[in-house]
Amino acid sequence: MSEGLTVKTMEQFMAEGKQPEILFWVGSAGSYDDRAKKISRAFVKILNKANVEFAVLGPEESSTGDVAKRAGNEFLFQMQAMTNIEVLNAYGIKRIVTCDPHSFNTMKNEYPGLGGNYDVVHHTQYIKELLDSGRLSLEGQFYKEKRITFHDPCYLGRANSVYDAPREILKSTNARIIEMKRHKKTSLCCGAGGAQMFKEPEKGDMDINVLRTKEALETNPNIIATGCPYCNTMMTDGIKAHEKEDSVTVLDVAELIANSI
């Protein structure tokens, strides 16, 4: 992940007797999925540009247990969660930032009940903090007048009411933000949540991701933006299903910002 980028582990920080400003929780997709790795790199580029002292857990990071819990395996979830909480507490972690709304939701709302109490922030919220405080500024006009529609990830939007941060930082690129008919509280799932990412869809008239992409395409966008690696995969597959790969791109908010600094 760290080609040309500065990334230090918590182990390295502890060896130096220091604490980072934040822990970047990379997540399963951001660590292993080739497409999602680009989102991780984009966010690290942003952190480096803003001179944020951050750390990753590296090989000490494990699955949050989100998928196990949504699939109904509470025992496995608690095993995975407790393993992570022991590591995080041993390092004295206070603030966690992640690009994955599934990790965000699980660590923010479900880890406290198991002894893991942290300030958990989604990367769009953190990027907004960096822009608002002046630590990060956008220089390029790469997306000026581009038509962008934002797809709300379920675990970011409806589950945690984070709607404004991603839209405000998208506006800072001087792009034109065009809303889908179903957005914010009425947004439609991409089809990956609740462990659905890892199974075949039920029979019906249309796969959810194809339907959601159809709604996005009705805004006549140049770019479909999202803030979740799983949404990114589902919407990208939807673009392929509609044969629009040549005219529409799916990008994470972090990638749009990283390209603008």
HELIX and SHEET records of a PDB file:
HELIX    1   1 MET A   10  ALA A   15  1                                   6    
HELIX    2   2 GLY A   27  TYR A   32  1                                   6    
HELIX    3   3 ASP A   34  LYS A   49  1                                  16    
HELIX    4   4 GLY A   58  GLU A   60  5                                   3    
HELIX    5   5 ASP A   66  ARG A   70  1                                   5    
HELIX    6   6 GLU A   74  TYR A   91  1                                  18    
HELIX    7   7 PRO A  101  ASN A  109  1                                   9    
HELIX    8   8 PRO A  112  LEU A  114  5                                   3    
HELIX    9   9 HIS A  123  ASP A  132  1                                  10    
HELIX   10  10 ASP A  164  LYS A  171  1                                   8    
HELIX   11  11 LYS A  184  THR A  186  5                                   3    
HELIX   12  12 GLN A  196  PHE A  198  5                                   3    
HELIX   13  13 ILE A  208  LEU A  217  1                                  10    
HELIX   14  14 PRO A  229  ALA A  241  1                                  13    
HELIX   15  15 VAL A  253  ALA A  258  1                                   6    
SHEET    1   A 5 LYS A   8  THR A   9  0                                        
SHEET    2   A 5 PHE A  54  VAL A  56  1                                        
SHEET    3   A 5 ILE A  22  TRP A  25  1                                        
SHEET    4   A 5 ARG A  95  THR A  98  1                                        
SHEET    5   A 5 ASP A 119  HIS A 122  1                                        
SHEET    1   B 4 ARG A 176  ILE A 177  0                                        
SHEET    2   B 4 ARG A 147  PHE A 150  1                                        
SHEET    3   B 4 ILE A 223  THR A 226  1                                        
SHEET    4   B 4 THR A 249  ASP A 252  1                                        
END                                                                             
